[in-house]
């Protein structure tokens, strides 16, 4: 009995050792037509014996796609030579070439996924990844050309298909050999793909691709602004806004020198009435850089808004902040206007000291005249009314300067 059991085990061991491909896999690998092979894989994937067979099935699909890719690629190369030697060129399947590059990439990724899974003994022994990687890396680069082709046609779906596939696989280890080539265009591809994704209302993808674009210095600022604009546009509830502010705060903590994030965060703190957080943010910025124009301007604006609704306003800090801002940058008509407005408000609050009041109006007039000089058509700042207040208080109602501004206010 013991000998019979050993013999049976040897027979089973031998059959296992020499087991061939399953019938389902044989049917797939015999099929030479790509479309039919794809249908076979779809319909019989669950019948394949293990991850190894699935990897081999997708390796077969990848090879079929690469045959089409290589065929059209060879025609293009021959045509380039023919143009040089003034020979007849052969028509080739441009769209089929692009589709083959996409098919090869997608199927290879499936092959690599199954190829990396452990076998029955728990060991990972990839059979196809090494040989396929350089071939597919070359095909994948053509996804950029394909996306560009469809971008010229404004074909949103195909742009996302080709450029999206390229970007989604960008950080995979299989394609590191092409990273150096990608540097010159990766950021721009990501930035424009993010815009197409946004148009398609695929906001998660838009943010994902914008993130990739921010890593390229040539488009980083535009991508950052675009990313923040997407996030703002999709705020529906207070909870959304709170989550967004927290996200901005985390971003600012990582990039404390990013002026765009600083501006967005300070704006949302202000809009949401988060006074303590706003003050801490701005004061922290000033402490780090005492000559930061934006921080001083924002501080002045916040104090101005608070004083405008306060029962007992104190305009001194507001005026000091704006004065510091204009001492740093003398080109912003809005800040000059806010400074003049705040000084007028301070002057109007003085009772029983006409000389002190007039001195403030005269000083304010100088700043508002500067705003007028910088922005004569009031395209950025409405300096006319606070300047009229100054003229009226200093020169009187009938002075020609006062009358001129009065007429301007009525227009």
C-alpha positions in Angstrom: 0.0 0.0 0.0 2.8 2.4 0.9 4.5 1.8 -2.5 1.3 2.4 -4.3 0.8 5.8 -2.5 4.4 6.8 -3.3 3.9 5.8 -6.9 0.6 7.8 -7.1 2.4 10.8 -5.6 5.1 10.5 -8.2 2.5 10.4 -11.0 0.7 13.5 -9.6 4.0 15.3 -9.2 5.0 14.5 -12.8 1.7 15.6 -14.2 2.0 18.9 -12.2 5.6 19.4 -13.3 4.7 19.0 -17.0 1.4 20.7 -16.9 0.9 22.9 -20.0 -1.2 26.0 -20.7 -4.9 25.7 -20.0 -7.2 25.4 -22.9 -8.4 28.9 -22.4 -4.9 30.3 -22.6 -4.1 28.2 -25.7 -7.1 29.6 -27.4 -6.0 33.2 -26.6 -2.4 32.7 -27.7 -3.4 31.1 -31.0 -5.6 34.1 -32.0 -3.6 36.5 -34.2 -6.4 39.1 -34.7 -6.1 41.7 -31.9 -9.8 42.5 -31.6 -10.8 38.8 -31.4 -8.0 38.1 -28.9 -9.2 40.9 -26.7 -12.7 39.4 -26.6 -11.3 36.0 -25.7 -9.4 37.5 -22.8 -12.5 39.3 -21.6 -14.7 36.3 -21.8 -12.2 33.7 -20.4 -10.0 35.6 -17.9 -11.7 33.9 -15.0 -10.9 30.5 -16.6 -7.2 31.1 -16.6 -5.4 28.9 -14.1 -3.4 31.6 -12.3 -1.6 34.9 -12.4 1.1 33.5 -14.6 -1.5 32.6 -17.3 -3.2 36.0 -17.0 0.2 37.7 -17.4 0.8 35.6 -20.5 -2.6 36.4 -21.9 -2.0 40.1 -21.6 1.6 39.7 -22.9 0.0 38.2 -26.1 -2.3 41.2 -26.4 0.6 43.5 -26.0 2.6 41.8 -28.7 -0.3 41.9 -31.1 -0.7 45.7 -30.4 3.0 46.2 -30.9 2.9 44.4 -34.3 0.4 47.1 -35.5 2.4 49.8 -33.9 5.7 48.6 -35.4 4.1 48.2 -38.9 2.8 51.8 -39.0 6.0 53.1 -37.4 8.1 51.4 -40.1 5.9 53.0 -42.8 6.4 56.4 -41.3 10.2 55.9 -41.1 10.2 54.8 -44.7 8.2 57.8 -45.8 10.6 60.1 -44.2 13.4 58.5 -46.1 11.3 58.6 -49.3 10.7 62.3 -48.9 14.5 62.9 -48.7 15.2 60.8 -51.8 12.0 62.2 -53.6 10.4 58.8 -53.8 6.7 57.9 -53.6 5.4 57.8 -50.0 3.1 55.0 -48.7 -0.1 55.9 -46.9 -0.3 54.7 -43.3 -2.9 54.4 -40.6 -2.3 57.3 -38.3 -5.3 56.7 -36.0 -4.5 53.0 -35.9 -0.9 53.8 -35.0 -2.1 55.9 -32.0 -4.6 53.3 -30.9 -2.0 50.6 -31.1 0.3 52.7 -28.9 -2.5 53.0 -26.4 -3.4 49.3 -26.5 0.2 48.2 -26.1 0.5 50.5 -23.0 -2.7 49.4 -21.3 -2.2 45.7 -21.9 1.4 45.8 -20.8 0.4 47.4 -17.6 -2.1 44.5 -17.0 0.7 42.0 -17.9 3.1 43.7 -15.5 0.5 43.6 -12.7 -0.1 39.9 -13.0 3.6 39.2 -13.7 4.5 40.7 -10.3 2.2 38.5 -8.3 3.7 35.5 -6.4 3.4 32.1 -7.9 2.1 28.9 -6.2 5.4 28.8 -4.1 5.0 32.3 -3.0 7.8 33.6 -5.1 7.8 36.5 -7.5 9.4 35.6 -10.8 8.4 38.0 -13.6 8.6 36.3 -17.0 7.5 39.0 -19.4 8.1 42.4 -17.8 11.8 42.7 -18.6 11.4 42.0 -22.3 8.3 44.1 -22.8 9.3 47.2 -20.9 11.6 48.9 -23.5 9.2 48.1 -26.3 6.2 49.5 -24.5 8.2 52.5 -23.3 8.7 53.5 -26.9 5.1 53.0 -27.8 3.9 54.9 -24.7 5.8 58.1 -25.8 3.6 58.2 -28.9 0.6 58.8 -26.6 1.8 62.4 -26.3 1.7 62.8 -30.1 -1.7 61.2 -30.2 -3.0 63.6 -27.5 -1.7 66.6 -29.4 -3.4 65.4 -32.6 -6.7 65.2 -30.9 -6.2 68.5 -29.0 -5.9 70.2 -32.4 -9.4 68.8 -33.1 -10.6 69.8 -29.7 -11.6 66.2 -29.1 -11.9 66.2 -25.4 -12.5 62.5 -24.9 -9.5 61.4 -26.9 -7.2 64.0 -25.4 -8.1 62.6 -21.9 -7.7 59.1 -23.2 -4.2 59.5 -24.7 -2.6 62.3 -22.5 -4.4 60.8 -19.5 -2.9 57.4 -20.1 0.5 58.9 -20.5 0.3 60.9 -17.3 -1.3 58.1 -15.3 1.7 55.8 -16.0 4.3 58.5 -15.7 5.7 57.5 -12.2 5.7 53.7 -12.8 9.1 52.2 -12.6 8.8 50.5 -16.0 9.1 53.9 -17.8 11.9 55.6 -16.0 14.1 55.2 -19.1 12.1 57.9 -20.8 12.0 60.4 -17.9 14.8 62.6 -19.3 12.9 62.9 -22.6 9.7 63.8 -20.9 11.2 66.8 -19.0 10.8 69.2 -21.9 7.0 68.6 -22.3 5.6 66.8 -19.2 4.5 69.9 -17.4 2.7 71.4 -20.3 1.0 68.1 -21.2 -0.2 67.8 -17.6 -1.4 71.4 -17.4 -3.5 71.2 -20.6 -4.8 67.8 -19.7 -6.0 69.3 -16.4 -7.9 71.9 -18.3 -9.6 69.3 -20.5 -10.4 67.2 -17.4 -12.0 70.3 -15.8 -14.1 71.0 -18.9 -15.3 67.4 -18.7 -16.2 68.0 -15.0 -13.7 65.3 -13.9 -12.4 67.4 -11.1 -10.4 64.7 -9.4 -8.4 64.1 -12.6 -8.0 67.8 -13.1 -6.5 68.3 -9.7 -4.3 65.2 -10.2 -2.9 66.4 -13.5 -2.5 70.0 -12.2 -0.4 68.5 -9.3 1.9 67.0 -11.9 2.2 70.3 -13.7 3.2 72.2 -10.6 6.4 70.1 -10.6 7.5 71.9 -13.8 8.8 75.4 -13.1 7.7 76.6 -16.6 4.0 76.1 -15.8 4.1 75.8 -12.0 2.4 79.1 -11.2 -0.3 78.7 -13.8 -1.0 75.2 -12.6 -1.1 76.2 -9.0 -3.6 79.0 -9.7 -5.7 76.6 -11.9 -5.7 74.0 -9.1 -6.9 76.5 -6.5 -9.6 77.8 -8.9 -10.9 74.3 -9.4 -11.1 73.7 -5.7 -12.9 77.1 -5.0 -15.4 76.5 -7.8 -16.5 73.3 -6.3 -17.2 74.5 -2.8 -20.8 73.9 -2.1 -21.2 73.9 1.7 -19.6 75.4 4.8 -18.0 72.0 5.4 -16.4 72.2 1.9 -15.0 75.6 2.7 -13.6 74.5 6.1 -12.0 71.5 4.4 -10.5 73.7 1.7 -9.1 76.1 4.2 -7.5 73.3 6.1 -6.0 72.1 2.8 -4.7 75.5 2.0 -3.2 75.8 5.5 -1.4 72.5 5.0 -0.1 73.6 1.6 1.1 76.9 3.1 2.9 75.1 5.9 4.8 73.1 3.3 5.4 76.2 1.0 5.6 79.2 3.3 7.1 81.3 0.5 4.3 80.6 -2.0 2.6 84.0 -2.4 -0.4 82.5 -4.2 -1.3 80.2 -1.4 -0.7 82.9 1.1 -3.1 85.2 -0.7 -5.8 82.5 -1.0 -5.5 81.4 2.6 -5.7 85.0 3.9 -8.7 85.7 1.7 -10.6 82.6 3.0 -9.7 83.4 6.6 -11.2 86.8 6.0 -14.3 85.6 4.2 -15.0 83.0 6.8 -14.5 85.4 9.7 -11.5 83.5 11.1 -10.0 86.7 12.5 -7.5 85.0 14.9 -6.2 82.8 12.1 -6.0 85.7 9.7 -4.1 87.9 12.1 -1.7 85.1 13.0 -1.0 84.3 9.3 -0.3 88.0 8.4 1.8 88.7 11.5 3.8 85.6 10.9 4.5 86.8 7.4 5.6 90.2 8.6 7.7 88.7 11.3 9.5 86.6 8.6 9.8 89.5 6.2 9.1 93.0 7.6 9.1 94.4 4.1 6.4 92.2 2.6 4.1 94.5 0.7 1.2 92.0 0.5 1.2 91.3 4.2 1.1 95.0 5.2 -1.6 95.7 2.6 -3.7 92.8 3.8 -3.3 93.9 7.4 -4.4 97.4 6.6 -7.4 96.2 4.6 -8.5 93.9 7.4 -8.3 96.7 10.0 -10.0 99.1 7.6 -13.0 96.7 7.2 -13.2 96.1 10.9 -13.1 99.8 11.7 -15.8 100.6 9.2 -18.3 98.6 11.2 -16.9 99.2 14.7 -18.7 101.4 17.2 -15.5 102.9 18.5 -13.0 102.6 15.6 -9.2 103.1 16.0 -7.8 104.0 12.6 -4.2 104.5 13.7 -3.0 100.9 13.2 -4.8 100.7 9.8 -3.1 103.9 8.6 0.3 102.7 9.8 -0.1 99.4 7.9 -1.0 101.1 4.7 1.8 103.7 5.0 4.2 100.8 5.5 2.8 99.1 2.4 3.2 102.2 0.1 6.7 102.8 1.4 7.6 99.3 0.0 5.7 99.5 -3.3 4.7 102.9 -4.8 2.9 101.5 -7.8 -0.4 100.2 -6.3 -3.3 102.7 -6.7 -5.7 100.6 -4.6 -3.5 100.8 -1.5 -3.0 104.5 -1.9 -6.8 104.9 -2.1 -7.4 102.8 1.0 -4.8 104.8 2.8 -6.5 108.0 1.8 -9.9 106.7 2.8 -8.7 105.6 6.2 -7.0 108.9 6.9 -10.2 110.7 6.0 -12.1 108.5 8.4 -9.6 109.3 11.1 -9.9 113.0 10.3 -13.7 113.0 10.4 -13.5 111.4 13.9 -11.6 114.4 15.3 -13.7 116.9 17.2 -12.6 120.4 18.4 -9.2 120.4 16.6 -9.7 121.9 13.2 -5.9 122.3 12.6 -5.3 118.6 13.3 -8.2 117.6 11.1 -7.0 119.8 8.2 -3.5 118.4 8.5 -4.8 114.8 8.1 -6.9 115.8 5.1 -3.9 117.5 3.4 -1.7 114.4 4.0 -4.5 112.2 2.7 -4.8 114.3 -0.4 -1.2 113.6 -1.3 -1.8 109.9 -1.2 -5.0 110.1 -3.2 -3.4 112.4 -5.8 -0.8 109.6 -6.2 -3.6 107.1 -6.7 -5.1 109.4 -9.4 -1.8 109.7 -11.1 -1.4 105.9 -11.2 -4.9 105.2 -12.2 -6.4 108.3 -13.9 -9.4 106.4 -15.4 -10.3 104.7 -12.1 -10.0 101.3 -13.7 -8.5 99.7 -10.5 -9.3 102.1 -7.7 -12.2 104.5 -7.0 -10.1 107.4 -5.5 -12.6 110.1 -6.6 -14.9 110.3 -3.6 -12.2 110.3 -0.8 -10.2 112.9 -2.9 -13.4 115.0 -3.2 -13.7 114.9 0.6 -10.2 116.2 0.9 -10.7 119.1 -1.6 -14.0 120.0 0.0 -12.5 120.1 3.5 -9.3 121.9 2.5 -10.4 124.2 -0.3 -14.1 124.6 0.2 -17.2 123.7 -1.8 -16.7 126.3 -4.5 -13.1 125.8 -5.4 -12.6 124.7 -9.0 -10.8 121.5 -8.0 -13.7 120.6 -5.7 -16.2 121.3 -8.5 -14.3 119.3 -11.0 -14.3 116.2 -8.8 -18.0 116.9 -7.9 -18.8 116.7 -11.6 -16.8 113.5 -12.0 -18.8 111.9 -9.2 -22.0 112.7 -11.0 -20.9 111.0 -14.2 
